[in-house]
């Protein structure tokens, strides 16, 4: 089982760069990059909420469950 992060897809739809989103959300480029590249072990709800607010999306747009 795996949770896939589709942050790069949603960012592309919104035409926003990693650094711009990181600045708006208030996290480092490095931490946002870890999330974007499916390397994160966890995400705070406050961070998820901020990303959804800035990208005008739902958590389900960012996170996907796939059976391996």
NORFENRA-V797745 format. One record per run of one state. SS is the DSSP state (A for helix, B for strand, O for the rest). FROM is the first residue (numbers start at 1). LEN is the number of residues. If there is no record, write none. Layout:
# NORFENRA-V797745
ss=SS from=FROM len=LEN
ss=SS from=FROM len=LEN
This chain:
# NORFENRA-V797745
ss=O from=1 len=1
ss=B from=2 len=4
ss=O from=6 len=1
ss=A from=7 len=8
ss=O from=15 len=3
ss=A from=18 len=8
ss=O from=26 len=3
ss=A from=29 len=8
ss=O from=37 len=8
ss=A from=45 len=11
ss=O from=56 len=3
ss=A from=59 len=4
ss=B from=63 len=4
ss=O from=67 len=2
